[in-house]
Amino acid sequence: MSRRLVWIVPAVLVFLAVSFELARYLSASGAERTDVIALLRDQARGDVPAMLARLDGCAADPPCAAQVQRNAARLKTEGRVKILLLESGSAYKLSTSTGLSRVAWTALDVKGPTVVQCVTVRKRWSMLHGARVELERIGPRIGDEASC
């Protein structure tokens, strides 16, 4: 085996390992978006049990469960849910973090307003398991220019 090959093989393996971890790390924002859109679709249908199932620990927290019920009643709408903007409060961190993500959404196929809400998101990151996203809470509708 040549000296060159002794260096090339480990370098390629390190490159592949780093690339794999980087891809898993960058996919966390996609996982957050997927979870948030599913929660908003449940909310638009007025499906309280489905919303509570998606929010970690919310069903056991009376104020959180009450907020979910209010949201489902007030923000129920027809049409397909479309996220217009998602500003993650916990994106691109290499540790476990909890943050407020601001989401602006609307319902397509119906003439409805833009809705802005805050979602509490917990992201857990480890080199072994990659990123895990948990939605914890969803707030009421806030003003279009309001921040979380």
ZADREN-502322 format. One line per field, with one value per residue (C-alpha): x, y, z. Coordinates in Angstrom, 1 decimal, m for minus. Layout:
residues N
u: X_...
v: Y_...
w: Z_...
//
This chain:
residues 148
u: 0.0_1.4_2.0_m0.5_m3.3_m2.5_m3.5_m6.3_m8.5_m8.7_m9.2_m12.1_m13.7_m13.4_m14.9_m17.8_m18.4_m18.4_m20.7_m23.1_m23.3_m23.6_m26.6_m28.3_m27.6_m29.0_m32.1_m33.3_m34.9_m36.8_m38.0_m39.2_m41.1_m42.7_m43.9_m45.2_m47.2_m48.8_m49.7_m51.2_m53.2_m54.7_m55.5_m57.1_m59.3_m60.2_m58.8_m57.9_m56.9_m54.5_m52.9_m52.5_m50.8_m48.3_m47.4_m45.1_m46.6_m49.4_m52.3_m51.2_m50.8_m54.2_m53.2_m51.6_m54.6_m57.0_m54.9_m55.0_m58.8_m59.1_m56.9_m58.8_m62.1_m60.9_m58.5_m60.5_m60.6_m61.2_m58.5_m55.0_m52.6_m49.5_m46.6_m45.5_m42.6_m41.0_m38.4_m36.9_m35.8_m33.7_m32.1_m28.5_m27.4_m25.3_m26.8_m30.2_m32.1_m35.6_m36.8_m39.8_m40.4_m42.5_m44.8_m46.9_m49.4_m52.6_m55.2_m55.2_m58.4_m60.3_m60.1_m58.7_m56.2_m52.6_m52.2_m49.0_m48.3_m45.4_m44.5_m42.2_m39.8_m37.2_m34.4_m32.1_m28.9_m26.3_m23.7_m25.1_m28.8_m28.8_m31.5_m34.8_m37.5_m40.3_m43.1_m44.1_m46.6_m48.5_m49.5_m52.6_m52.7_m50.5_m50.2_m48.7_m45.6_m45.4_m42.4_m42.5
v: 0.0_3.4_6.2_8.3_5.7_5.6_9.3_9.3_6.6_8.1_11.6_10.4_8.6_11.7_13.8_11.4_11.3_15.1_15.5_13.0_14.8_18.2_16.9_15.6_19.0_21.0_18.8_19.9_23.1_20.9_18.7_21.8_23.1_19.7_19.5_23.1_22.7_19.5_21.3_24.3_21.9_20.3_23.7_24.8_21.7_22.5_19.1_19.7_16.0_16.0_19.3_18.1_14.9_17.0_19.3_17.6_17.7_20.2_17.9_17.6_21.4_23.0_26.5_25.0_22.8_25.7_27.8_24.9_24.8_28.6_28.5_25.6_27.4_30.9_29.9_27.1_27.6_26.0_25.7_24.4_25.8_27.6_28.8_32.2_32.7_30.6_32.3_29.6_30.6_27.4_26.9_26.1_25.3_22.3_21.7_21.2_24.4_25.8_28.8_30.6_30.2_32.9_31.5_33.5_31.4_31.6_29.3_28.9_28.5_30.9_34.6_34.8_36.8_36.1_34.6_35.0_32.8_31.7_28.1_26.9_24.5_22.3_20.9_18.2_17.5_14.8_13.4_9.9_10.6_13.8_16.4_15.7_18.4_18.6_21.2_22.2_25.1_27.2_30.7_32.8_34.9_37.9_41.1_40.8_42.8_41.5_39.5_36.5
w: 0.0_m0.9_1.5_m0.3_0.2_3.9_4.1_1.5_3.0_6.5_5.1_3.0_6.0_8.1_5.3_5.0_8.8_9.0_6.0_7.5_10.8_9.1_7.1_10.2_12.0_9.1_8.8_12.3_10.9_8.4_11.2_13.1_10.1_9.5_13.1_13.2_10.0_11.3_14.5_12.6_10.4_13.5_14.8_11.6_11.7_15.4_16.4_20.1_20.9_17.9_19.0_22.6_21.3_19.4_22.3_24.8_28.3_27.3_28.1_31.7_32.0_32.5_31.2_28.1_27.4_27.8_25.4_22.8_23.2_22.7_19.7_18.1_18.5_17.4_14.6_13.0_9.3_6.0_3.4_3.3_5.8_4.4_6.4_5.2_7.6_10.4_12.5_14.7_18.2_18.6_15.2_14.6_18.1_18.9_22.2_23.8_23.6_24.0_22.2_20.8_17.1_15.5_12.7_10.3_8.4_6.4_5.0_1.2_m0.8_1.5_2.0_5.5_7.5_8.2_11.6_13.7_16.7_18.9_19.4_22.1_20.5_22.3_20.2_21.5_19.7_20.1_17.8_18.4_17.8_15.8_16.3_18.0_17.9_20.5_20.4_23.9_23.7_21.2_22.0_21.0_17.9_18.2_16.1_12.6_13.6_17.2_18.4_20.6
//
